[in-house]
Amino acid sequence: MNLNKLKAGKNFKLENFPTDVSDLITEEDAKKGLKKIRKELAKLQDVMYAHNRYAVLICLQGIDTAGKDSLIREVFMKFNARGVEVQSFKTPTSKELEHDYLWRHAIALPEKGKFGVFNRTHYENVLVTRVHPEYLLNENIPGIESVKDVPKHFWEMRYDQINNFEKQITENGMIVLKFYLNLSKEEQKNRLLRRLEKADHNWKFSPGDLEERALWDKYMEYYQEAIQNTSKPNAPWHIIPADSKDISRYLVAKIILDELKKYKDIQYPELPDEVQDHLKKYKKMLTDEK
């Protein structure tokens, strides 16, 4: 399938993107493809670690049960543990709320040479807080004492702030790839039912899942608006069909690999001339050791 069709453009509308592409790729082919790609990604990460010029930030967003956790496990399975860092952002702590909303994300960015995976991201601040604007009151923003005080331009301002944040980090060597796991409402229902039916999955279920599901339409509206306003050439959004976990994992891995292959300068560093010229001498010193 043409992966470019999964990239969100200027006129992005969520309804135009499928949640199921099993007619284009089978789950079996996706599993085989992922097995090969994750080995290639692991090799590329090793080169990137040695090159030490770029970092990669993978942003994963999606409605509850979209498959973010298992995707991270399967796609990055072959990575050296030193080369990938996963950050899961939950409700902000009291310390985090003493800073601006982007602070906790900024300090969690990966170092050069490493991959960082944000499981839920800075976009929660224009999604969850949009659906539940009362959460903004915890941020102690000057001039906002109640939900009624939130100005009309507030969310546009946040989109601009997020775009500027991503512009800054990409201009300094961060490769940013953003993925929205596009799950259908019917498939979410099936996954929630499985959580209730399987004893080893019960712990994942919360009555709050159903409360949030009731707000599905609002979430879809605000996801669409956020993606419309923040899918930029330097930090594009990819809309991943997520009704099949196997297929979504493969597509995310393939896009990451294809995008990173565009960076032809990512190579193992060359040895300094003074070392290169004396390799034989160094080998002899080691082999002659008693």
C-alpha positions as CSV (number, residue, x, y, z in Angstrom):
1,M,0.0,0.0,0.0
2,N,1.1,3.6,-0.6
3,L,2.2,4.8,2.9
4,N,2.2,8.4,1.7
5,K,-1.6,8.2,1.8
6,L,-1.4,7.8,5.6
7,K,0.2,11.2,6.0
8,A,-2.1,14.0,7.2
9,G,-2.2,17.0,4.8
10,K,-3.5,20.5,5.0
11,N,-7.1,19.5,4.4
12,F,-7.1,16.5,6.8
13,K,-10.4,14.9,7.7
14,L,-10.4,11.9,10.0
15,E,-13.4,10.4,8.1
16,N,-11.3,10.0,5.0
17,F,-8.8,7.7,6.7
18,P,-9.6,4.0,7.2
19,T,-9.4,2.1,10.4
20,D,-9.1,-1.2,8.6
21,V,-6.8,-2.0,5.6
22,S,-6.9,-5.8,5.9
23,D,-8.0,-5.9,2.2
24,L,-4.7,-4.4,1.3
25,I,-2.4,-6.3,3.6
26,T,-3.0,-9.5,5.6
27,E,-2.1,-9.9,9.2
28,E,0.2,-12.8,8.4
29,D,2.1,-10.6,5.9
30,A,2.2,-7.8,8.4
31,K,3.8,-10.1,11.0
32,K,6.4,-11.3,8.6
33,G,7.2,-7.7,7.5
34,L,7.5,-6.5,11.1
35,K,9.9,-9.3,11.9
36,K,12.3,-8.1,9.2
37,I,11.9,-4.4,9.7
38,R,12.5,-4.4,13.5
39,K,15.9,-6.0,12.8
40,E,16.7,-3.3,10.3
41,L,15.6,-0.6,12.8
42,A,17.8,-2.1,15.5
43,K,20.8,-1.9,13.2
44,L,20.0,1.6,12.2
45,Q,19.7,2.6,15.8
46,D,23.1,1.2,16.5
47,V,24.6,3.3,13.7
48,M,22.7,6.4,14.9
49,Y,24.0,5.9,18.5
50,A,27.6,5.9,17.1
51,H,26.9,8.8,14.8
52,N,25.5,10.8,17.7
53,R,24.1,13.7,15.7
54,Y,20.3,13.0,15.6
55,A,17.7,11.8,18.1
56,V,14.4,10.4,17.1
57,L,11.1,11.2,18.9
58,I,8.2,8.8,18.2
59,C,4.8,10.3,19.3
60,L,2.0,7.8,19.8
61,Q,-1.6,9.0,20.3
62,G,-4.9,7.2,20.2
63,I,-8.1,6.6,22.0
64,D,-8.1,4.0,24.9
65,T,-7.4,0.4,23.7
66,A,-5.8,1.6,20.4
67,G,-2.8,-0.6,21.1
68,K,0.0,1.8,22.0
69,D,1.6,-0.3,24.7
70,S,1.8,-3.5,22.6
71,L,3.0,-1.6,19.6
72,I,5.9,-0.2,21.5
73,R,6.8,-3.7,22.8
74,E,6.7,-5.3,19.3
75,V,8.2,-2.6,17.2
76,F,11.2,-1.9,19.5
77,M,11.8,-5.5,20.6
78,K,15.2,-5.8,19.0
79,F,16.6,-2.5,20.2
80,N,19.6,-2.3,22.5
81,A,18.1,-1.2,25.8
82,R,20.5,1.8,25.9
83,G,19.1,3.1,22.6
84,V,15.4,3.6,23.3
85,E,13.6,5.3,26.2
86,V,9.8,5.1,26.6
87,Q,7.9,7.8,28.4
88,S,4.3,7.3,29.5
89,F,2.6,10.6,30.4
90,K,-0.2,10.2,32.9
91,T,-2.0,12.9,35.0
92,P,0.5,15.7,35.7
93,T,2.1,15.6,39.2
94,S,2.1,18.5,41.6
95,K,5.7,19.3,40.6
96,E,4.9,19.2,36.9
97,L,1.9,21.5,37.4
98,E,4.3,24.1,38.9
99,H,5.8,24.4,35.3
100,D,4.2,25.2,31.9
101,Y,2.5,22.2,30.3
102,L,5.3,21.5,27.9
103,W,8.0,21.3,30.6
104,R,7.6,17.7,31.5
105,H,7.8,16.7,27.8
106,A,10.8,18.8,27.1
107,I,12.9,17.3,29.9
108,A,11.9,13.8,28.7
109,L,13.3,14.3,25.2
110,P,15.8,11.6,24.1
111,E,19.5,12.4,23.9
112,K,21.3,12.5,20.6
113,G,21.9,9.0,19.3
114,K,18.8,7.6,21.0
115,F,15.1,6.9,20.2
116,G,12.5,8.4,22.5
117,V,8.9,7.1,22.5
118,F,6.1,9.2,24.0
119,N,3.2,6.9,24.9
120,R,0.6,9.7,25.0
121,T,2.3,13.0,24.4
122,H,2.2,16.8,24.7
123,Y,-1.0,16.6,22.6
124,E,-2.9,15.4,25.6
125,N,-2.8,19.2,26.5
126,V,-5.1,20.0,23.5
127,L,-7.1,16.8,23.6
128,V,-8.0,15.7,27.1
129,T,-8.0,19.2,28.4
130,R,-10.2,20.2,25.5
131,V,-12.7,17.6,26.3
132,H,-12.4,18.4,30.0
133,P,-11.5,22.1,30.1
134,E,-11.8,22.1,33.9
135,Y,-8.4,20.3,34.0
136,L,-6.9,23.6,32.9
137,L,-7.6,25.1,36.3
138,N,-4.9,22.8,37.8
139,E,-2.3,24.7,35.8
140,N,-2.8,28.0,37.6
141,I,-2.7,30.0,34.4
142,P,-2.9,33.8,35.0
143,G,-6.4,35.2,34.3
144,I,-8.1,31.8,34.2
145,E,-10.1,31.2,37.4
146,S,-12.9,29.2,35.8
147,V,-13.7,27.5,32.5
148,K,-15.6,30.6,31.5
149,D,-12.3,32.5,31.5
150,V,-10.7,30.4,28.8
151,P,-10.5,32.8,25.8
152,K,-11.7,31.7,22.3
153,H,-8.1,31.9,20.9
154,F,-6.7,29.7,23.7
155,W,-6.5,26.5,21.7
156,E,-5.1,28.1,18.6
157,M,-2.4,29.6,20.9
158,R,-1.6,26.2,22.2
159,Y,-1.3,24.8,18.6
160,D,1.2,27.6,17.8
161,Q,3.2,26.8,21.0
162,I,3.3,23.1,20.1
163,N,4.4,23.9,16.6
164,N,7.1,26.2,17.8
165,F,8.3,23.6,20.3
166,E,8.6,21.0,17.6
167,K,10.2,23.5,15.2
168,Q,12.9,24.2,17.8
169,I,13.8,20.6,18.5
170,T,13.8,19.5,14.8
171,E,16.1,22.4,13.9
172,N,18.5,21.1,16.5
173,G,18.7,17.5,15.4
174,M,15.5,15.8,16.6
175,I,13.6,13.7,14.0
176,V,9.9,13.8,15.0
177,L,7.4,11.3,13.8
178,K,3.8,11.4,15.1
179,F,1.3,8.6,14.8
180,Y,-2.4,8.6,15.5
181,L,-3.7,5.1,15.9
182,N,-7.1,5.3,14.2
183,L,-9.4,2.9,15.9
184,S,-13.0,2.4,15.1
185,K,-15.6,2.8,17.8
186,E,-16.9,-0.8,17.1
187,E,-13.4,-2.3,17.6
188,Q,-12.9,-0.3,20.8
189,K,-16.1,-1.9,22.1
190,N,-14.8,-5.3,21.2
191,R,-11.5,-4.7,23.0
192,L,-13.2,-3.3,26.1
193,L,-15.4,-6.5,26.2
194,R,-12.2,-8.6,26.0
195,R,-10.8,-6.8,28.9
196,L,-13.8,-7.7,30.9
197,E,-13.9,-11.3,29.8
198,K,-10.2,-12.2,30.2
199,A,-9.0,-12.6,33.8
200,D,-5.5,-11.5,32.9
201,H,-6.8,-8.3,31.3
202,N,-9.4,-7.2,33.9
203,W,-6.8,-5.0,35.6
204,K,-6.7,-2.8,32.6
205,F,-10.4,-2.0,32.8
206,S,-11.8,1.1,34.6
207,P,-15.4,2.3,34.7
208,G,-13.8,5.6,33.6
209,D,-13.1,3.9,30.2
210,L,-16.9,3.9,29.6
211,E,-17.3,7.5,30.7
212,E,-14.6,8.5,28.2
213,R,-16.1,6.3,25.5
214,A,-19.4,8.3,25.8
215,L,-17.4,11.3,24.8
216,W,-16.1,9.6,21.6
217,D,-17.5,12.3,19.2
218,K,-15.8,15.1,21.1
219,Y,-12.5,13.3,21.1
220,M,-12.7,12.7,17.3
221,E,-13.5,16.3,16.7
222,Y,-10.6,17.5,18.7
223,Y,-8.2,14.9,17.3
224,Q,-9.1,16.1,13.8
225,E,-8.6,19.8,14.8
226,A,-5.3,19.1,16.5
227,I,-3.9,17.1,13.6
228,Q,-5.1,19.7,11.1
229,N,-3.2,22.4,13.0
230,T,0.0,20.6,13.8
231,S,0.9,18.2,10.9
232,K,3.9,20.0,9.5
233,P,6.7,18.9,7.1
234,N,9.2,18.9,10.0
235,A,6.9,16.9,12.3
236,P,4.2,15.1,10.2
237,W,1.2,13.2,11.5
238,H,0.6,9.7,10.1
239,I,-2.9,8.2,10.5
240,I,-2.5,4.5,11.2
241,P,-5.4,2.1,10.7
242,A,-5.6,0.4,14.1
243,D,-8.4,-2.1,14.0
244,S,-5.7,-4.8,13.4
245,K,-2.8,-4.5,15.9
246,D,-0.5,-6.6,13.7
247,I,-1.1,-4.3,10.7
248,S,-0.7,-1.1,12.7
249,R,2.6,-2.3,14.2
250,Y,3.9,-3.1,10.8
251,L,2.8,0.2,9.3
252,V,4.4,2.3,12.1
253,A,7.7,0.4,11.9
254,K,7.8,0.7,8.1
255,I,7.2,4.4,8.1
256,I,9.9,4.9,10.8
257,L,12.4,2.9,8.7
258,D,11.5,4.6,5.5
259,E,11.8,8.1,7.0
260,L,15.1,7.4,8.7
261,K,16.6,6.0,5.5
262,K,16.2,9.5,4.0
263,Y,19.0,10.7,6.3
264,K,22.0,9.6,4.2
265,D,24.5,11.3,6.6
266,I,23.7,8.8,9.4
267,Q,26.9,6.6,9.2
268,Y,29.3,5.1,11.6
269,P,32.0,7.7,12.3
270,E,35.4,7.2,10.7
271,L,38.4,6.5,12.8
272,P,40.8,9.5,13.1
273,D,43.8,9.2,10.7
274,E,46.3,8.7,13.5
275,V,44.4,5.7,14.7
276,Q,43.6,4.3,11.2
277,D,47.3,4.5,10.2
278,H,48.4,2.4,13.2
279,L,45.7,-0.3,13.3
280,K,48.2,-3.0,12.5
281,K,50.5,-1.8,15.2
282,Y,47.7,-1.9,17.8
283,K,46.6,-5.4,16.7
284,K,50.2,-6.6,17.1
285,M,50.4,-5.1,20.5
286,L,47.4,-7.0,21.6
287,T,48.3,-10.3,20.0
288,D,51.9,-10.1,21.4
289,E,50.6,-9.8,25.0
290,K,51.8,-12.5,27.3
